[in-house]
């Protein structure tokens, strides 16, 4: 009797799932018909003169009229859902709109029209979203890239772009993507994270925020390194708050992501070649042009090519206080990768000459790391010293070390210990003093950690 009951319940569940699948398919077909009739029956171009709110209301009435003509039995919730999703298709990014409105999502990863994943708090999970087919997904990708003057087709199947809020977009389509179009969106919040937010997230400590603010205001050249998704751009944005308002800033990026808080900012962005393969403007060309724009500081979103040579020359010829980021796993690796990028410029320079340029250009290296639990932590603050023989000398000022066995057990197996001073005094203290930024004599003592409220009291940028 029990087995018979379980069998009947299983059959009822299977039938319910089958009916749900059919209803879902019918809903998608209904939505597609409404969308098609809306485009065919009405001239939406006549509505373009209206403001967005009026336009949305007018289109809602048109959709309601089409649904009445369809005579398909729908609940009030289903009718509202049809309206919202059709509006998203017309004016937004279709199935991606609900994901973009979710502030807890940091990454949206579309692997073909059926598979959509999101990242929340450093963890990947499958999203309840899908596209009708690959052509539908490709239309959404084309809508994104066309807004920033870029294109994607079989002759140019890869593209980098951005959303209006600054979120980074990468897309790749067949024939390079074998299983259909692939879309990756790296989200940026509407309100850029401030240094105080990074302290609350344990990415920084108050002591570290104080020294980095002092370095920025004192016009030290800073290189931020880390892996993909480690938070390099977010940290660069936050540190830029310490730049005085009266300075003229020029930013150079592949896709404009930086959102500096100063008023006097000139934003430059690269341009991809046109369909004939002409008209490309690289970061190197923008960097050369920026030198003629009378910048007080040049901020390169990410150095990734031959522009590294021109950047080093700019930092060594009076453009102090510049900031940039680079992909690397450690401060030493960051310098090694910088050497490699300089060599791609095609100029035959000996390694010693390149290293001398690097050692005189950068003052501070900041290493940020994304841990396996999804959190981001600054792990090293390293000073760049002089050359010794053919090697650039580095000095760690602050380091976050993995806990030993006893410490891990006592702290519930924390992935990294707190960021602590190594007890070494940096050589750039004289440069800080020359810019009227004076730190306490015991600031770099080992095991010193400021209370969290001290940051709010002193303000970003350090003591004066």
C-alpha positions in Angstrom: 0.0 0.0 0.0 2.8 2.4 0.9 4.6 1.7 -2.4 1.4 2.3 -4.4 0.9 5.6 -2.6 4.5 6.7 -3.3 4.1 5.7 -7.0 0.9 7.7 -7.3 2.6 10.8 -5.7 5.6 10.4 -8.0 3.3 10.3 -11.1 1.4 13.3 -9.9 4.6 15.2 -9.3 5.9 14.3 -12.8 2.6 15.4 -14.4 2.7 18.7 -12.5 6.3 19.3 -13.6 5.2 18.5 -17.2 2.3 20.9 -17.0 4.6 23.6 -15.6 7.1 23.1 -18.4 4.3 23.4 -21.0 2.9 26.5 -19.3 6.4 28.0 -19.3 6.8 27.3 -23.0 3.3 28.8 -23.7 4.2 31.9 -21.7 7.4 32.4 -23.8 5.4 31.9 -27.0 2.8 34.4 -25.8 5.5 37.0 -24.9 7.1 36.5 -28.3 3.8 37.0 -30.1 3.0 40.2 -28.1 6.5 41.6 -28.8 6.1 40.8 -32.5 2.6 42.4 -32.8 3.8 45.4 -30.9 6.6 46.0 -33.4 4.4 45.2 -36.5 1.2 46.9 -35.5 2.4 50.2 -34.0 5.0 52.7 -35.1 7.1 53.1 -32.0 9.2 55.8 -33.6 6.3 58.3 -33.1 6.7 57.9 -29.4 10.4 58.8 -29.3 9.6 62.5 -28.7 8.0 61.6 -25.3 10.0 61.4 -22.1 10.8 57.9 -20.9 8.1 57.8 -18.3 5.4 58.8 -20.8 6.8 56.3 -23.3 6.7 53.4 -20.8 3.1 54.1 -19.9 2.1 54.4 -23.6 3.7 51.1 -24.4 2.1 49.4 -21.4 -1.3 50.4 -22.7 -0.4 49.0 -26.1 0.7 45.7 -24.6 -2.5 45.5 -22.5 -4.6 46.0 -25.7 -2.7 43.2 -27.5 -3.2 40.9 -24.5 -7.0 41.6 -24.6 -7.0 40.7 -28.3 -5.1 37.5 -27.6 -7.9 36.3 -25.2 -5.4 34.1 -23.4 -6.5 33.5 -19.8 -3.9 35.1 -17.6 -3.8 36.0 -14.0 -3.0 39.6 -12.9 0.5 38.6 -12.0 1.1 36.9 -15.3 -0.2 39.9 -17.2 2.1 42.2 -15.3 5.0 39.8 -16.0 4.3 39.9 -19.7 4.3 43.7 -19.6 7.6 43.9 -17.7 9.4 41.4 -19.8 8.3 42.9 -23.1 9.3 46.4 -21.9 12.7 44.9 -20.9 13.0 43.5 -24.5 12.2 46.9 -26.0 14.1 49.3 -23.8 16.5 47.2 -21.7 18.6 44.0 -21.9 15.8 41.5 -21.8 16.3 38.6 -19.3 19.3 40.4 -17.9 17.3 43.4 -16.5 16.2 41.7 -13.2 19.8 40.5 -12.6 21.2 44.0 -13.2 18.7 45.4 -10.7 19.9 43.0 -8.0 22.5 44.9 -6.0 23.9 41.7 -4.5 25.1 40.4 -7.8 28.7 41.2 -8.7 29.1 39.2 -11.9 26.7 37.9 -14.6 28.0 35.0 -16.7 26.0 33.9 -19.7 27.2 30.6 -21.3 24.8 30.2 -24.2 21.1 31.1 -24.2 20.1 28.4 -21.7 22.9 28.8 -19.0 23.1 32.0 -16.9 25.2 32.1 -13.7 25.7 35.0 -11.2 28.2 35.6 -8.4 26.9 36.7 -5.0 29.3 37.5 -2.2 32.1 35.6 -4.0 30.1 32.5 -4.8 28.8 31.3 -8.2 25.2 30.1 -8.5 22.9 29.3 -11.4 20.3 32.1 -12.1 16.7 31.6 -13.0 17.0 33.3 -16.4 17.4 32.3 -20.0 17.1 33.5 -23.6 14.8 32.2 -26.3 17.7 31.1 -28.5 21.2 32.1 -29.5 19.9 34.7 -31.8 18.0 36.4 -29.0 21.2 36.5 -26.9 23.2 37.9 -29.8 20.7 40.7 -30.2 21.1 41.7 -26.6 24.9 41.6 -27.0 24.7 43.8 -30.1 22.5 46.3 -28.2 25.1 46.6 -25.5 28.1 47.1 -27.7 26.3 49.4 -30.2 25.7 51.9 -27.4 29.4 52.5 -27.0 30.2 52.6 -30.7 31.5 49.1 -31.0 30.5 46.1 -33.1 30.5 42.3 -33.0 30.0 40.0 -35.9 31.8 37.0 -37.6 34.6 39.2 -38.8 35.1 40.7 -35.3 33.7 38.0 -32.9 35.2 39.4 -29.7 34.5 42.7 -28.0 35.0 44.7 -24.8 32.3 47.2 -23.9 30.6 48.8 -20.9 27.2 49.5 -19.5 26.0 53.0 -18.7 26.8 52.4 -15.0 30.4 51.5 -15.8 30.1 47.8 -15.6 32.6 45.9 -17.7 31.3 43.7 -20.5 33.0 41.1 -22.6 31.3 39.1 -25.3 32.5 36.4 -27.7 30.3 34.7 -30.4 30.7 31.8 -32.9 32.8 30.7 -34.6 35.1 31.3 -31.6 32.5 30.3 -29.0 31.6 26.7 -29.9 28.4 26.4 -27.9 26.8 29.8 -28.7 27.4 33.4 -27.7 29.1 34.0 -24.3 28.6 37.2 -22.3 30.4 38.2 -19.2 29.4 41.3 -17.1 31.6 42.6 -14.2 29.2 44.7 -12.2 30.1 48.1 -10.6 27.8 49.5 -8.0 25.9 52.7 -8.6 27.7 54.3 -5.7 31.5 53.6 -5.9 33.0 52.1 -2.7 34.8 54.4 -0.5 37.8 53.7 1.7 35.6 53.5 4.7 33.6 50.7 2.9 36.8 48.8 2.2 37.7 49.0 5.9 34.3 47.7 6.9 34.8 44.8 4.4 38.3 44.1 6.0 40.0 44.7 2.7 42.0 47.5 4.4 42.9 48.4 7.9 42.6 52.0 9.2 46.4 52.2 9.5 46.8 51.0 5.9 44.2 53.5 4.7 46.1 56.3 6.4 49.4 55.5 4.9 48.0 55.0 1.4 46.1 58.3 1.6 49.3 60.0 2.6 51.1 58.4 -0.3 48.5 59.6 -2.8 48.4 63.2 -1.5 52.2 63.3 -1.5 52.3 62.4 -5.2 54.0 59.0 -4.9 53.6 56.8 -8.0 51.5 53.7 -7.0 51.1 50.4 -8.8 48.2 48.2 -7.7 48.6 44.5 -8.7 46.3 41.5 -8.2 44.5 38.7 -10.0 41.3 38.8 -12.1 38.4 40.0 -9.9 40.7 40.9 -7.0 39.3 44.4 -6.8 42.2 46.4 -8.3 39.9 49.0 -10.0 37.7 49.3 -6.9 40.8 50.1 -4.8 42.1 52.5 -7.4 38.8 54.4 -7.4 38.8 54.5 -3.6 42.4 55.8 -3.3 41.8 58.5 -5.9 39.6 60.3 -3.3 42.8 61.5 -1.6 43.8 63.5 -4.8 43.3 67.2 -4.2 40.4 68.8 -6.1 42.6 71.5 -7.7 44.6 69.0 -9.8 43.9 68.1 -13.4 43.5 64.4 -13.9 43.6 62.4 -17.2 42.4 58.8 -17.2 43.2 56.3 -19.9 41.3 53.0 -20.2 40.4 50.3 -22.7 36.8 50.4 -21.4 35.9 53.4 -19.2 35.4 52.0 -15.7 37.0 54.5 -13.4 34.7 56.9 -11.6 36.9 59.5 -10.0 35.2 61.9 -7.6 37.1 65.0 -8.6 35.6 67.6 -11.0 38.6 68.3 -13.2 38.9 64.9 -14.9 39.5 64.2 -18.6 38.5 60.6 -19.5 40.0 58.9 -22.5 39.1 55.6 -24.0 40.6 53.4 -26.7 38.9 52.7 -30.0 38.9 49.4 -31.8 39.5 49.2 -35.6 36.6 49.6 -38.0 35.3 47.0 -40.4 38.2 47.8 -42.7 40.8 47.3 -40.0 41.6 51.0 -39.7 41.1 53.7 -37.1 42.4 51.8 -34.1 43.5 54.1 -31.2 45.5 52.2 -28.5 46.3 53.1 -25.0 49.9 54.0 -26.0 48.6 56.6 -28.5 46.3 58.0 -25.8 49.1 58.1 -23.3 51.3 60.1 -25.7 48.5 62.5 -26.4 47.8 62.9 -22.7 51.3 64.3 -22.2 50.3 67.3 -24.3 47.1 67.9 -22.3 48.9 69.4 -19.3 47.9 66.7 -16.8 48.9 66.9 -13.1 48.4 63.2 -12.8 47.9 60.4 -15.4 45.8 57.4 -14.3 46.0 54.3 -16.5 43.1 52.0 -15.7 45.2 48.9 -16.4 48.6 48.6 -18.1 48.5 45.5 -20.4 50.7 46.3 -23.5 53.4 48.4 -25.0 52.0 51.6 -23.3 54.0 50.4 -20.3 57.2 52.1 -21.8 55.5 55.5 -22.3 54.0 55.3 -18.9 57.3 54.8 -17.2 58.8 57.7 -19.2 55.9 59.9 -18.1 56.4 59.0 -14.5 60.1 59.7 -14.8 59.7 63.1 -16.4 57.6 65.1 -14.0 54.1 63.4 -13.9 54.3 62.3 -10.3 51.4 60.9 -8.4 50.3 58.6 -11.2 48.3 55.4 -10.4 47.8 52.3 -12.4 46.9 48.6 -12.1 48.4 45.4 -13.4 47.6 41.7 -13.3 50.2 39.9 -11.1 50.2 37.4 -8.2 52.8 39.2 -6.1 54.7 42.5 -5.9 57.8 40.9 -7.4 55.7 39.3 -10.2 54.2 42.7 -10.9 57.7 44.1 -11.7 58.6 41.1 -13.8 55.4 41.5 -15.8 56.0 45.2 -16.3 59.4 44.3 -17.8 57.8 42.0 -20.2 55.2 44.6 -21.3 58.0 47.1 -21.9 59.7 44.6 -24.2 56.5 44.4 -26.3 57.1 48.0 -27.3 59.6 46.7 -29.8 62.5 48.9 -28.6 65.7 47.0 -28.0 66.5 48.0 -24.4 68.8 46.1 -22.0 67.0 44.7 -19.0 69.1 46.8 -16.6 67.9 50.0 -18.4 64.3 48.8 -18.1 64.7 48.0 -14.4 66.3 51.3 -13.7 63.2 53.0 -15.3 60.9 50.9 -13.2 62.8 51.5 -9.9 62.8 55.2 -10.4 59.2 55.4 -11.6 57.3 53.6 -8.9 57.4 54.3 -5.2 54.8 51.9 -3.8 53.4 48.5 -4.8 50.0 47.4 -3.4 49.1 43.8 -3.7 45.4 42.8 -3.4 44.1 39.3 -3.5 40.8 37.5 -3.8 40.6 34.7 -1.3 38.8 31.4 -1.8 35.8 32.5 0.3 35.2 35.4 -2.1 36.6 38.2 0.2 39.2 40.7 -1.1 42.2 41.5 1.0 45.2 43.8 0.6 48.1 41.4 1.4 51.3 43.5 0.8 52.3 47.2 0.8 55.8 47.2 -0.6 58.3 50.0 -1.2 60.4 50.1 -4.4 64.0 50.9 -3.5 67.1 51.4 -5.6 68.8 49.0 -7.9 71.4 46.6 -6.5 73.5 45.0 -9.2 70.8 44.0 -11.7 68.0 43.5 -9.3 65.3 46.0 -8.0 65.3 46.0 -4.2 61.9 45.8 -2.6 61.0 46.4 1.1 57.7 45.0 2.5 56.1 47.6 4.9 52.9 45.8 5.6 52.2 42.0 5.1 49.2 39.7 5.8 50.6 36.3 6.4 48.7 33.0 6.5 48.2 31.8 10.1 50.1 28.9 11.5 48.4 25.8 12.8 47.7 27.1 16.3 46.6 30.5 15.1 44.3 29.0 12.5 42.6 26.8 15.2 42.2 29.8 17.5 40.7 32.0 14.8 38.4 29.4 13.3 40.8 28.8 10.4 41.0 32.4 9.0 42.6 32.4 5.6 44.9 35.3 6.3 46.1 36.9 9.4 45.6 40.7 10.0 47.7 43.1 7.9 50.6 44.1 10.1 53.6 46.4 9.9 56.9 44.7 9.4 58.6 47.4 11.6 60.6 48.8 8.7 60.5 52.6 8.0 60.0 53.5 4.4 62.5 55.7 2.6 59.7 57.9 1.1 59.0 59.6 4.5 61.1 62.5 3.4 58.9 62.9 0.3 55.8 62.8 2.5 57.3 65.5 4.8 58.2 67.7 1.8 54.4 67.6 0.9 53.4 68.6 4.5 52.3 65.1 5.3 53.8 64.0 8.7 53.1 60.6 10.2 53.7 59.8 13.9 57.2 58.5 14.7 55.8 55.2 15.9 53.5 54.7 12.9 55.5 51.8 11.5 56.1 49.9 14.7 55.3 46.2 14.6 51.9 45.0 15.8 50.4 48.6 15.8 46.8 48.7 14.6 44.6 51.8 14.8 41.1 51.4 16.2 38.4 51.6 13.5 37.0 54.9 14.8 40.4 56.5 14.4 40.0 56.5 10.6 36.7 58.4 10.8 38.4 61.0 13.1 41.5 61.7 11.1 39.9 61.4 7.6 41.3 59.8 4.5 44.7 61.0 3.6 46.5 60.7 6.9 47.6 63.1 9.6 49.0 66.5 8.8 
